[in-house]
Amino acid sequence: MKAQIHPQYFTDAKVICSSCGLNYVTGSTKQSIHVEVCSKCHPFYTGEHKFLDTKGKVEKFQKKVQVAAEMKAKQASLKKKTDEKGERKVKSLRELLGE
């Protein structure tokens, strides 16, 4: 094995959960590790159903849903206006060819 190419290994690396505050010690190449969710507070392990929104993804999704609903309502109102003006008469092939 070559010397001086491997990272330093810390046997007492601290892992800190930012949501529940749990601290525990493990081995790692980093002195301290900060995690957003650990096994004590993760919904899969706790059985609780909650949203883990770390970067505003839930709000972003809800905004997209709202915009889509507004566009759907706008399209429906435009279609309603064209129906009120009068339906277009669908011509047959014979009428299109002029026979």
Backbone bond lengths (Angstrom), bond angles and torsions (degrees), N, CA, C in turn:
res aa  C-N    CA-C-N  psi(-1)  N-CA   C-N-CA  omega(-1)  CA-C   N-CA-C  phi
1 M - - - 1.434 - - 1.529 109.43 -
2 K 1.316 116.79 140.23 1.452 120.91 179.75 1.524 109.97 -78.52
3 A 1.281 116.01 145.46 1.459 121.27 177.99 1.529 109.95 -86.82
4 Q 1.309 117.06 151.67 1.459 125.68 173.96 1.534 114.71 67.13
5 I 1.329 119.43 22.04 1.458 119.38 176.77 1.536 112.01 -113.71
6 H 1.309 118.23 -13.97 1.456 121.81 -178.14 1.522 110.24 -93.64
7 P 1.347 117.16 144.39 1.460 119.43 178.45 1.532 110.77 -70.33
8 Q 1.313 114.89 158.57 1.463 119.47 178.87 1.530 109.21 -71.08
9 Y 1.323 117.00 135.57 1.462 122.85 -178.92 1.518 109.11 -104.49
10 F 1.329 116.12 123.87 1.460 121.94 178.72 1.528 108.26 -100.54
11 T 1.306 116.93 121.33 1.472 120.43 179.40 1.521 111.35 -82.00
12 D 1.321 116.75 -15.21 1.464 120.56 -179.08 1.533 111.43 -118.33
13 A 1.319 117.27 46.14 1.469 121.54 178.60 1.523 109.26 -73.37
14 K 1.332 116.57 135.74 1.470 121.77 -178.96 1.522 109.86 -95.61
15 V 1.337 115.62 131.85 1.459 122.49 175.16 1.518 106.80 -107.66
16 I 1.337 117.02 126.00 1.458 122.21 -176.25 1.522 108.66 -122.31
17 C 1.338 116.49 124.27 1.464 122.19 177.62 1.528 108.16 -89.95
18 S 1.335 116.37 126.76 1.467 119.29 -177.16 1.529 112.47 -80.31
19 S 1.340 119.55 -19.82 1.462 118.38 -179.77 1.520 113.53 -87.74
20 C 1.330 119.51 -38.37 1.469 119.26 -178.78 1.527 112.61 -111.60
21 G 1.327 117.54 -12.00 1.455 120.25 177.21 1.515 114.87 83.73
22 L 1.312 118.66 9.47 1.460 122.17 -179.25 1.528 110.26 -68.46
23 N 1.328 116.80 135.02 1.463 122.76 176.07 1.519 108.23 -119.75
24 Y 1.322 116.63 136.11 1.456 119.96 172.16 1.522 108.95 -148.51
25 V 1.320 115.74 164.36 1.460 122.24 -174.10 1.523 109.26 -110.56
26 T 1.328 115.23 137.19 1.462 121.63 178.03 1.527 108.33 -148.83
27 G 1.301 117.56 -178.92 1.455 121.60 177.04 1.514 110.54 -99.31
28 S 1.336 117.00 137.56 1.452 120.98 -179.04 1.525 110.39 -162.61
29 T 1.313 115.54 169.72 1.462 120.05 175.04 1.523 111.29 -88.12
30 K 1.317 117.17 -2.31 1.467 122.27 175.44 1.524 108.81 -111.89
31 Q 1.325 116.57 147.14 1.469 121.98 -178.60 1.533 110.89 -69.06
32 S 1.346 116.68 -41.96 1.462 120.37 178.41 1.527 109.09 -140.60
33 I 1.331 114.88 145.27 1.462 121.79 -178.96 1.521 107.69 -125.93
34 H 1.339 116.54 128.38 1.459 121.65 177.57 1.531 108.37 -108.11
35 V 1.334 116.40 122.24 1.463 121.54 179.24 1.520 109.04 -116.44
36 E 1.324 116.74 154.00 1.459 121.24 -179.61 1.519 111.65 -85.02
37 V 1.332 117.63 -33.54 1.457 122.56 -177.90 1.524 108.23 -138.99
38 C 1.330 116.10 136.42 1.468 119.85 177.51 1.533 109.03 -120.44
39 S 1.317 117.07 -177.47 1.460 120.75 -177.57 1.529 112.49 -68.99
40 K 1.325 118.23 -20.47 1.471 120.68 178.49 1.524 112.46 -77.11
41 C 1.325 117.77 -27.50 1.464 120.05 -175.75 1.528 113.77 -119.58
42 H 1.337 119.10 0.79 1.464 121.35 179.72 1.526 109.62 -72.67
43 P 1.346 117.79 134.70 1.467 120.81 -177.41 1.528 114.08 -58.68
44 F 1.311 118.54 -31.39 1.465 120.50 -179.94 1.521 110.76 -64.44
45 Y 1.316 117.30 -40.54 1.458 121.22 -177.73 1.523 112.97 -84.42
46 T 1.326 118.10 -29.39 1.464 120.56 -177.94 1.516 112.67 -88.23
47 G 1.332 118.31 -21.19 1.453 121.62 -178.63 1.514 112.73 84.75
48 E 1.316 118.85 -0.85 1.458 122.44 177.74 1.517 109.09 -84.09
49 H 1.309 115.87 148.46 1.453 120.57 175.73 1.512 107.81 -107.76
50 K 1.311 115.88 109.97 1.455 120.46 177.75 1.521 108.27 -146.07
51 F 1.317 114.88 158.87 1.455 120.49 178.07 1.515 109.13 -86.56
52 L 1.319 115.86 131.59 1.454 121.30 173.80 1.520 106.73 -104.39
53 D 1.306 115.30 91.00 1.454 121.00 -176.07 1.513 109.12 -102.28
54 T 1.332 115.77 103.18 1.458 119.26 -175.93 1.520 112.89 -96.12
55 K 1.309 116.92 -30.60 1.460 119.08 -176.25 1.526 111.96 -128.12
56 G 1.321 118.24 26.82 1.454 120.75 178.48 1.511 113.48 75.06
57 K 1.330 117.59 23.77 1.461 120.60 -176.71 1.524 111.83 -69.02
58 V 1.333 117.55 -34.73 1.461 120.50 -179.77 1.526 109.56 -66.33
59 E 1.340 117.55 -46.24 1.458 120.98 179.36 1.526 110.72 -63.42
60 K 1.323 116.44 -38.19 1.461 121.24 179.03 1.533 110.10 -63.08
61 F 1.338 117.07 -43.15 1.459 121.68 178.78 1.527 110.37 -65.17
62 Q 1.347 117.31 -44.33 1.455 120.41 -179.81 1.528 110.99 -63.27
63 K 1.322 117.18 -35.50 1.457 120.77 177.20 1.521 110.57 -65.21
64 K 1.347 117.48 -41.12 1.463 121.10 177.83 1.524 110.93 -63.08
65 V 1.327 116.81 -40.81 1.463 120.75 178.84 1.521 110.51 -63.48
66 Q 1.334 116.69 -41.04 1.460 121.36 179.65 1.532 110.82 -64.97
67 V 1.319 117.27 -44.01 1.467 121.11 178.80 1.528 110.19 -63.27
68 A 1.334 117.01 -40.52 1.462 120.65 178.92 1.527 111.05 -63.72
69 A 1.329 117.26 -39.82 1.462 120.61 178.82 1.528 110.52 -66.17
70 E 1.329 117.18 -39.36 1.460 120.54 177.95 1.524 111.12 -64.73
71 M 1.335 116.47 -41.40 1.465 120.06 178.72 1.527 111.15 -65.88
72 K 1.320 116.64 -37.99 1.462 120.62 178.72 1.528 110.06 -64.53
73 A 1.333 116.87 -42.14 1.465 120.81 178.61 1.530 110.15 -65.46
74 K 1.320 116.90 -39.07 1.463 121.12 179.34 1.525 110.48 -64.91
75 Q 1.333 117.08 -43.05 1.465 121.05 178.43 1.528 110.98 -63.84
76 A 1.337 115.97 -38.93 1.467 119.84 179.31 1.523 110.48 -65.42
77 S 1.342 117.61 -40.30 1.465 120.03 179.70 1.527 110.99 -67.91
78 L 1.341 117.62 -37.28 1.462 120.23 176.78 1.517 110.81 -65.28
79 K 1.319 117.41 -40.29 1.459 121.21 179.03 1.525 110.37 -65.61
80 K 1.330 115.78 -38.27 1.456 120.70 179.63 1.536 110.07 -64.39
81 K 1.334 116.75 -40.25 1.465 120.48 178.85 1.523 111.06 -63.44
82 T 1.319 117.64 -41.67 1.470 119.76 179.91 1.518 110.90 -68.33
83 D 1.340 117.87 -33.09 1.462 120.97 177.29 1.524 110.64 -68.61
84 E 1.342 117.27 -35.58 1.461 121.06 -179.95 1.530 111.09 -68.52
85 K 1.322 117.84 -33.76 1.462 121.89 179.91 1.523 111.26 -67.69
86 G 1.273 115.83 -28.15 1.464 119.96 -178.80 1.506 109.90 131.94
87 E 1.285 114.18 139.82 1.450 118.81 -179.57 1.524 109.60 -76.26
88 R 1.298 114.92 145.83 1.457 118.90 175.83 1.519 108.38 -75.53
89 K 1.279 114.56 138.23 1.451 118.83 178.97 1.522 108.43 -80.31
90 V 1.293 116.09 127.66 1.459 121.14 178.52 1.515 108.00 -86.07
91 K 1.319 114.88 123.17 1.464 119.87 -177.50 1.529 108.80 -90.26
92 S 1.294 113.41 148.40 1.462 118.65 176.10 1.518 108.97 -82.08
93 L 1.273 116.64 172.28 1.463 121.78 179.77 1.529 110.21 -65.46
94 R 1.311 116.39 -36.67 1.462 121.17 179.04 1.531 110.70 -63.06
95 E 1.334 115.70 -42.66 1.464 120.19 178.98 1.530 111.39 -67.39
96 L 1.327 116.21 -35.82 1.455 119.58 178.73 1.508 112.09 -68.51
97 L 1.331 117.14 -36.18 1.460 120.77 179.84 1.510 113.40 -81.21
98 G 1.349 116.27 -10.79 1.460 120.20 175.47 1.503 115.29 83.21
99 E 1.291 116.54 24.55 1.456 118.64 179.72 1.489 111.72 -91.04
